[in-house]
Each structure stands twice: as C-alpha cells, then as structure tokens.
C-alpha cells in the first residue's frame, strides 16, 4: 500500500504474492504500509489454539483483521497491561476449520519489517521469558558498569569517566527503545509517542558520546589537527541531534552518519596507537566491534535483510556489552597508569628535592663556616679593642694621683674586664655560643680581687649554665655587687661571699650574699646598684630583692625563655 490509504475491503480485492522468506523488510519508508494475508487450516479433529507473534517490537502500528474483529497494536497503540515484548494475537480454530487473516504493518519512523511466527502457547511464553531474561541481564550488566564508572568519576573527577557514563547511557537508551524493553516497562503512550520522534537522536547520541569519551580518554589534544577534526564533528553531530527530532529523512541517514563517524574514530584511535598512546589499543578493539554492528544494522535497513535470518538476534547487545567491559578494563588500566605516573612523578620530585636539599645544605654549610669565621674574627677584634681600652685605663690609673678618681677608673676597668673575659672564653671555645657559667664568674671575681688587699673567700654553687645573652648581663651584675662587697662590706678586710645559681622549671634564681656589715639606705641609689637594677629589670625582665641587714643578700630571679 504505497499511500497507506487502502481499507480492508479494498485490500481483500487485491492479489497477494506468495512469500518464500521468513522475514520481509522494506527498510525506511515514509508512507508505505505492508499488508500480509495469512491462511491457516486446522487439519485435526480437535479445536486448535495458537499464538501468532509479530516479531518486531518497534512496529508503530499493527492492525489484525479476523473476520469481524479488528485488533490494533504497536508503539502508537500501547496497552496498559502489556504482557509480552512483541505484538501477538491469540488464534482459535475449530476442527478442520480454515481461516484467513489480514495484517497491516506500518512504521514511519522505524524500519518496516515483518516476521510472523506461529506458536503453541507454552512455547511462546517460554520464548518470551528467555527474551526478557536476556534483555534484563543486558541492562543489569550495563547498569552495573555505569554505576561503577560513575563512582570512579565521583572519586577521581576525571572527565573520561563522566563521558563514558554518558556513552553507557546512550547505549542503554538506544537498546531499551529499539528492543521494546522501554515500552514494556513504561507503557505510557505519551512518553513513547515523544520518544519515537527522537529515533534519530538516540542513534546519533552513541557516536557523539563516544567522540567525547575518546577525546578525553586518548587525550587527543596532543594531536592538534585530528583534534580539530573531532571538534568539528562534535558540533556537526550536536546540530544533527537537533535536526533529527521528528525528521523522517534523518532516520535512515543517522545510521550512515554514525557509521562514518565511527570509521573516523577508529582512524584516530589507530593514529594514537601508532603515536605511542598505549590505551588506544582498547579503543581500537572496542570500536571495531561497534563499527561491525553498525555496518550490519545500516545494511539491514538498506539491503532489506534481517540479522535474525543468520541467528544474530542479539548481535548488537553482545557487542555493546563486550565493548563496555573492554572500555571499563581500559579505564581501570588508566587508573593503574595514572598511579604509576604519579609514583614516577613523586620519585622524580623527591630526587629533585633531595638534590636541592643537598645543594642548599652544602651552600648553608659554606655560609655557616664563613659566618663562623667572621664571628670569631669579630670576637677577636672586640677582645683586642677591649684589651686596648683596658690598657689605656690601667695607664690612666697609674698616673692618677686622686684616690677617688683612681677608684672610679678601677670600677670601670672591672666592668670592661668582665666583658673582655667573656670574649676571651668565646675565642677559646669551639662551640662559640656555649660558655660555662662557673669559670666565667670565677674569672670576673678573681680579676676584682686582684685590685683589693682583702682576704675574702668566694664560694660558688652553680647548678645551671646560663644562655650567652643572659650570661653577659649577669657578669656585669656580679661585677658590680662583688666590687661593692670588696669595697664596703668588710671592716677587717676579711669575709665570705656566696654566689648561688639554680633553675626550677623555667625560673632562674640567683643569690649573691656576703657576710659583711651591710650598707646604709642612702647607698641604694649609688651608680653601681642603679646599673644592677637596670640590668635585672630592663634586660633580664626579672625581679630584684636586696636585704642589707646582717650582711648583704641580693636575690635575683627571671624566667628563662625557650631558644
């Protein structure tokens, strides 16, 4: 019926041609209906019940004429309680009865093809169950791979996994629609009518999603010319998806376009493989399977044959599953390669860092050695300058006739001497900043005692070595206090001086006591004690306590800060 306009009454008058093949295929035809005349005879003496199956779940309109009955099925005439994938008619024949049936098949969007199979009811239900089992198993496998790769995308944020999920969705949508699973699971007429108009879109989505996946998976940006061609194809396919909506011309051409794009994808895959991209071998093998399937499907509608004639009913599904498994393995291999590259990168960075650390360490050692030499030279020069000053003071003391002036110069000399002795000890110490407290204070006190004729014994109880910066200030403090004791404390020029240093937690405690007569309150404002107060409170940030009853007891404490 080339105009899809003949009625049953008109068709009955037409002459039907005998058919010698199992499957009739007209391919994509816009407005042509296929009429079939079926004559069945019950040759037995018992009533007979059969099921006539129309083995094409994507037929849009199927009209079955049984004498006075008319039954309409197909994607445009869904039944809410649909039990089977394929349209089917229950037939009943009385003993020795002959009946003639007329069947009209029409599809505008999908290929027009027909295969009629006569079943016993039990065999038909068994066969339909097997088909359902295969279809659901296929979607279970694909859904598992989809979830697996989506989880990988969630954790890695690698676009390749996202595009692969898009590719799996495209395959599942294509297969669900063309296998009849979608109309069986969701028998919504409005939904199916809308999806029928997206027939070409479903087909083009597969090469589009595969192209995006390939660009990310094979990193085709390293091949600028080929990648530019892929980008052009991407925009062309995007436009074709828009143009394919409810467009009859695109229904057939969508297969051919997908085939051509697939061939170009294989070419790019081979190019990447021979350019050293190891993962391209997975893509070459996987898309070769798909291209073979697309060739069969495209030729099926063009040359008007059916794969079922060659026992290839599930060729597309098997190829898609194999390809999906192959690509999933490839993506897992991608993780392995990424980890190996990451480990290699870390090792390289670690080696670089170790080299830099070694070079910096060498430079630092050289710099420290130079600074150490300069530091020692500086200490040596300071010590020499202090010795020169001390020599000048000693000359001045010898020439001075005034005893008060001489005493002041001696005090000044002792102050400078305490600093000079510290530098002397620094020069003779390999660890330039590590000066022992006891020998330093002992040398200060010995120098002071040389300037006086007193027979004074000095006792030391040093339980803690001070840091260098604190030791300088304590040396000046000891110099002032011990000098005062020698000058004013002992009337008979005999006595004892006790110097104790200890540490409790972070608190340093120093006591300097003598057994002299003490001193009057007016001497608390003397220059020496003012110096002591300034050093304790200003430099050490500590506390000073002086008791001059029954001798002089000076107690100093401060918190020693961490280095």
ZIKALIN-V510585 format. One line per field, one symbol per residue. ss: DSSP state (A for helix, B for strand, O for the rest). phi: phi as a letter, one per 20 degrees, with the letter a starting at -180 (. if undefined). Layout:
ss: ???
phi: ???
This chain:
ss: OOOOOOOAAAAAOOOOOOOOOOOBBBBOOOOOBBBBBBBBBOOOOOOBBBBBBBOOOOOOBBBBBBOOBBBBBOOOOOOOOOOOOOBBBBBBBOOOOBBBBBBBBBOOOOOBBBOBBBBOAAAAAAAAAAAAAAAAAAAAAAAAAAAAAAAAAAAAOOAAAAAAAAAAAAAAAAAAAAAOAAAAAOOOAAAAAAAAOOAAAAAAAAAAAAAAAAAAAOOAAAOAAAAAAAAAAAAAAAAAAAAOOOOAAAAAAAAAAAAAAAAAAAAAAAAAAAOOOOOAAAAAAAAAAAAAAAAAAAAAAAOOOOAAAAOOOOAAAAAAAAAAAAAAAAAAAAAAAAAAAAAAAAAAAAAAAAAAAAAAAAAAAAAAAAAAAAAAAAAAAAAAAAAAAAAAAAAAAAAOOOAAAAAAAAAAAAAAAAAAAAAAAAAOOOOOOOOOAAAAAAAAAAAAAOOOOOBBBBBBBBOOOOOAAAAAAAAAAAAAAAAAAAAAAOOOOBBBBBBBBBBBOOBBBBBBBBOOOOOOAAAAAOAAAAAAAAAAAAAOOOBBBBBOOOOBBBBBBBBOOOO
phi: .fdlcfeffffgeeeeefdddfcdcdmecfbddddcdddcceeeedfccccedeebfdfebcdddcledcddcofebfdgdfdcfefbcedccfgmedcdcdcddbbeedfebbbdcecfgfffffffffffgffffgfffffffffgfffffgeelefgfffffgfffffffffffeenfffffcfefffffffffegffgffffffffffffgffelfffdgfffffffffgfffffffffffldfffffffffffffffffffffffffffeoeffffffgffffgffgffffffffeeemccfffdldfdffffffffffffffffffffffffffffffffffffffffffffffffffffffffffffffffffffffffffffffffffffeeefffffffffffgffffffffffffffedfegdddfffffffffffffffecefddedddcddbeefgfffgffgfffgffffffffcedfemcrccccccbccldeeccccccdeenbfffffeffffffgffffeeeeldcccccdelndcdccbbeefff
